[in-house]
Every structure is written in C-alpha cells, then in structure tokens.
C-alpha cells in the first residue's frame, strides 16, 4: 500500500489517498493514538463522483471512533473498462428507460463478474489496512453494491457486521449465498426506489441466515435515505464494532 496524498479534514480526521497495485482508494482515520476499528465503505463506482458522500460518511464514522476506507470498483472511475460490462450496463439502462422488467440474464452479466473481481480486491485491501498500526479491528462493511456485501459477508471472516443498502440488483443465484450469511445485518430499503425491485429486496432480506437482522424501510426514492436512517446504521456499528 502506497499513500499518495494526505490532508487533515478538521474534527480530528486524517484523510489519505492510496494505491494498492492498480487499486486506488482512500483511508480516513481519527487522529488518536489508539488503533481504531474499521468500516469498509462500499459505493456504486466512481470515487471522485462519490467523494462528497463518502467523505461525509467517513467523518461521521470517525466521530464515533472508527476508521473508514474505500476503494474504486473494477471498471469504474479511471480504471480500465470491461466491454462486456458496458454492454450489460447499456442493456440495463434500455430496460429501465422502457419501463420493462429487467431480465435476470442482464443482471447476471453485469453483477456476477463484478463480484468475482471486486471481492478479492476488498480482501487484499483489508490485508493491507489491518497491517497499519492505526487500524485495529473488528471490521464492518457498509453500503455499496449489495451483491458485493453478500459475498464478502460469506467469504471474509474478519467482517463482523454489515450495513447493506437494498438499492442495487442482486442476481438470483446469490440468494443461496445470502442464506449462508450469519453476521449481524442492518438493511436499508427505500420503499419507492425506482431502480430496485421491492419484492425481491424483501425476499432477499428473508433469505439472510443471520440470527440478528434488521430491515429499516423508509418512504422515498433511491437517493432519499433520511438522516435518521443513517444514524441508526451508525448506532448498529457502535454496538457491534465499538
């Protein structure tokens, strides 16, 4: 891991950009001596576009004593594009614009290859982050592409709890993986999310094998998550990682 820049954001938060091989990312840490538990911040791709929201989430986490980190997704931002993923994304966009149901085959072509690439990169990043003296543990995962969060919760034993946002398409093949998830979950669902199948999101929540799982549903579209829902997610991490 090579740090390429750093800045102090105020309120005792240090922000550092890094590269890990071909993977760019950002780490936010409280400016304190004690090693901090870590929250991995997922997002839909495009670090620069998502920066204001990610930095706000990271500052909120730091105020609670957590470090936070994120990486760019494969095929997003300045990373090389996949022709197959671009075709799948175009097919998805056409289906949504036409107001017709999105075919499972399109979702599989778009999401499954992304999960296969992104999850090992998150694990490699986690190896590097946990080697830093300012990062302790335990580790949580928050937001981003839901299918990535599901796979990480199954294969990565270092993740102790997760906040998932039911705002992205999940291949039906991954419902079986959801049944293998056992860590505590806090799931956010926007009831009127125009880009998400509400019934599928409810079925997926039902499929999760966790003994502790909470569904926090609110009226509104994809970007209308209310502040109190985010506060509840922060309290969830405080209980399980603090």
Wavefront OBJ file of the C-alpha trace (Angstrom):
o trace
v 0.000 0.000 0.000
v 1.423 3.361 -1.069
v -0.037 6.612 0.274
v -0.116 9.314 -2.395
v -1.616 12.272 -0.506
v -2.910 13.301 2.872
v -4.935 16.124 4.361
v -6.468 16.996 7.719
v -10.208 17.459 7.357
v -10.856 19.001 10.743
v -12.659 17.450 13.694
v -9.604 15.250 14.138
v -9.857 13.298 10.851
v -6.870 12.418 8.659
v -7.653 11.586 5.010
v -5.094 9.704 2.906
v -5.382 8.555 -0.671
v -3.539 5.352 -1.542
v -2.855 2.872 -4.297
v -2.574 -0.860 -3.862
v -1.250 -2.196 -7.128
v -3.814 -0.972 -9.653
v -6.444 -0.277 -6.988
v -6.946 3.355 -5.866
v -8.575 4.081 -2.541
v -8.980 6.452 0.383
v -8.460 5.924 4.109
v -9.906 8.137 6.830
v -8.647 7.739 10.406
v -9.331 9.530 13.682
v -6.265 11.447 14.812
v -5.883 9.479 18.011
v -3.235 7.153 19.362
v -5.456 4.097 19.835
v -5.922 1.621 16.965
v -9.416 2.117 15.579
v -11.983 -0.424 14.413
v -12.542 -0.253 10.654
v -15.563 0.259 8.417
v -15.221 -0.583 4.720
v -17.315 1.913 2.727
v -18.900 0.425 -0.371
v -20.234 2.565 -3.227
v -21.625 2.062 -6.756
v -18.416 3.124 -8.524
v -16.722 6.423 -9.279
v -14.606 7.549 -6.339
v -14.380 11.169 -7.477
v -18.120 11.447 -8.120
v -18.946 9.742 -4.833
v -16.320 11.594 -2.786
v -18.627 14.111 -1.013
v -20.946 11.355 0.230
v -18.090 9.003 1.131
v -16.168 11.702 2.995
v -19.314 12.668 4.928
v -19.880 9.039 5.912
v -16.213 8.721 6.901
v -16.297 11.876 9.066
v -19.408 10.579 10.786
v -17.659 7.258 11.407
v -14.523 8.977 12.726
v -16.636 10.960 15.184
v -17.733 7.601 16.597
v -14.120 6.393 16.810
v -13.983 4.334 13.597
v -11.513 4.384 10.743
v -13.107 4.120 7.283
v -11.740 3.099 3.908
v -12.975 2.712 0.362
v -11.584 1.547 -2.983
v -12.570 2.095 -6.585
v -14.595 -0.692 -8.178
v -13.218 -2.613 -11.175
v -14.252 -0.889 -14.392
v -15.180 2.392 -12.685
v -13.537 5.792 -12.313
v -10.151 5.814 -14.034
v -9.834 2.025 -14.044
v -9.946 0.109 -17.363
v -13.429 -0.572 -18.683
v -14.832 -4.015 -19.480
v -16.569 -4.199 -22.863
v -18.881 -6.945 -21.606
v -19.858 -4.906 -18.538
v -20.506 -1.830 -20.678
v -22.832 -3.844 -22.942
v -24.692 -5.235 -19.924
v -24.976 -1.742 -18.423
v -26.393 -0.405 -21.701
v -28.945 -3.240 -21.818
v -29.944 -2.484 -18.231
v -30.337 1.214 -18.996
v -32.545 0.473 -22.013
v -34.795 -1.802 -19.965
v -35.187 0.806 -17.209
v -35.902 3.588 -19.701
v -38.516 1.428 -21.421
v -40.147 0.622 -18.096
v -39.970 -3.134 -18.655
v -38.803 -5.786 -16.154
v -35.040 -6.249 -16.115
v -34.133 -9.700 -17.379
v -32.199 -11.887 -14.926
v -29.648 -12.579 -17.650
v -28.759 -8.880 -17.851
v -28.284 -8.687 -14.081
v -26.082 -11.790 -14.126
v -23.880 -10.392 -16.915
v -23.458 -7.082 -15.112
v -23.155 -8.070 -11.454
v -21.602 -11.541 -11.202
v -18.287 -10.667 -12.949
v -18.071 -7.514 -10.809
v -18.473 -9.548 -7.608
v -15.816 -12.039 -8.747
v -13.305 -9.208 -9.284
v -14.225 -6.792 -6.502
v -14.386 -9.148 -3.524
v -10.763 -10.398 -3.785
v -9.664 -6.761 -4.161
v -11.505 -5.841 -0.975
v -9.816 -8.747 0.802
v -6.367 -7.680 -0.436
v -7.113 -4.135 0.719
v -8.232 -5.422 4.098
v -4.938 -7.319 4.485
v -3.027 -4.083 3.891
v -5.240 -1.929 6.118
v -5.072 -4.276 9.084
v -1.265 -4.214 8.892
v -1.284 -0.483 9.727
v -0.665 0.386 13.393
v -3.561 2.859 13.461
v -6.089 0.193 12.392
v -7.220 -2.398 14.881
v -10.469 -4.224 14.423
v -13.093 -5.516 14.326
v -14.239 -4.729 10.767
v -17.622 -3.779 9.329
v -18.848 -3.352 5.754
v -21.273 -0.593 4.785
v -23.302 0.172 1.666
v -22.336 -0.141 -1.962
v -23.312 -2.896 -4.378
v -25.381 -5.300 -2.297
v -24.107 -8.414 -4.074
v -20.529 -7.493 -3.132
v -21.580 -7.113 0.504
v -23.278 -10.513 0.446
v -20.214 -12.281 -0.953
v -17.878 -10.529 1.483
v -20.097 -11.473 4.421
v -19.883 -15.122 3.353
v -16.183 -15.468 2.488
v -14.441 -12.916 4.755
v -14.403 -13.995 8.418
v -12.819 -10.717 9.531
v -16.052 -8.815 8.797
v -18.111 -8.859 11.987
v -21.211 -6.881 10.923
v -22.627 -5.217 7.804
v -24.985 -2.447 6.782
v -26.432 -3.256 3.342
v -28.442 -0.945 1.081
v -31.151 -2.693 -0.945
v -30.685 -0.325 -3.848
v -28.893 -2.434 -6.449
v -29.732 -5.504 -8.498
v -28.807 -8.854 -6.958
v -28.533 -11.975 -9.147
v -30.988 -14.648 -8.069
v -28.113 -17.128 -7.856
v -26.819 -15.126 -4.888
v -29.936 -15.794 -2.809
v -28.350 -19.114 -1.887
v -25.251 -17.248 -0.694
v -27.487 -14.945 1.353
v -28.663 -17.968 3.310
v -25.032 -18.542 4.339
v -24.681 -15.047 5.842
v -24.614 -15.288 9.635
v -23.161 -11.960 10.813
v -25.447 -9.220 12.243
v -27.090 -7.211 9.443
v -28.772 -3.815 9.214
v -30.531 -3.475 5.836
v -31.739 -0.142 4.451
v -34.619 -0.159 1.948
v -36.075 2.853 0.158
v -39.703 1.847 -0.393
v -40.124 3.801 -3.657
v -36.682 3.114 -5.136
v -37.290 3.383 -8.871
v -34.304 1.190 -9.744
v -34.919 -1.634 -7.290
v -37.435 -4.476 -7.160
v -39.042 -4.032 -3.742
v -40.413 -7.564 -3.519
v -37.063 -9.041 -4.471
v -35.414 -6.921 -1.770
v -37.905 -8.234 0.805
v -37.350 -11.815 -0.371
v -33.604 -11.336 -0.102
v -33.905 -9.999 3.436
v -35.967 -13.048 4.330
v -33.271 -15.304 2.841
v -30.424 -13.972 5.003
v -29.359 -16.585 7.540
v -28.348 -14.105 10.242
v -29.945 -14.503 13.648
v -29.785 -10.729 14.061
v -31.044 -8.827 11.047
v -32.964 -5.563 10.940
v -34.839 -4.074 7.967
v -35.037 -0.263 8.070
v -37.555 0.753 5.374
v -38.421 4.363 4.558
v -40.608 6.102 2.010
v -38.757 7.781 -0.829
v -36.592 7.137 -3.859
v -33.062 5.842 -4.232
v -31.275 8.971 -3.018
v -33.783 9.884 -0.317
v -32.361 7.948 2.623
v -33.260 10.077 5.677
v -30.584 11.172 8.130
v -32.119 9.227 10.993
v -31.722 6.003 8.986
v -28.010 6.713 8.645
v -27.836 7.469 12.369
v -29.443 4.092 13.119
v -26.820 2.387 10.959
v -24.053 4.173 12.889
v -25.551 3.009 16.174
v -25.626 -0.532 14.780
v -21.862 -0.402 14.162
v -21.244 1.106 17.593
v -22.973 -1.895 19.167
v -21.094 -4.491 17.131
v -17.692 -2.913 16.478
v -17.251 -0.375 19.256
l 1 2 3 4 5 6 7 8 9 10 11 12 13 14 15 16 17 18 19 20 21 22 23 24 25 26 27 28 29 30 31 32 33 34 35 36 37 38 39 40 41 42 43 44 45 46 47 48 49 50 51 52 53 54 55 56 57 58 59 60 61 62 63 64 65 66 67 68 69 70 71 72 73 74 75 76 77 78 79 80 81 82 83 84 85 86 87 88 89 90 91 92 93 94 95 96 97 98 99 100 101 102 103 104 105 106 107 108 109 110 111 112 113 114 115 116 117 118 119 120 121 122 123 124 125 126 127 128 129 130 131 132 133 134 135 136 137 138 139 140 141 142 143 144 145 146 147 148 149 150 151 152 153 154 155 156 157 158 159 160 161 162 163 164 165 166 167 168 169 170 171 172 173 174 175 176 177 178 179 180 181 182 183 184 185 186 187 188 189 190 191 192 193 194 195 196 197 198 199 200 201 202 203 204 205 206 207 208 209 210 211 212 213 214 215 216 217 218 219 220 221 222 223 224 225 226 227 228 229 230 231 232 233 234 235 236 237 238 239 240 241 242
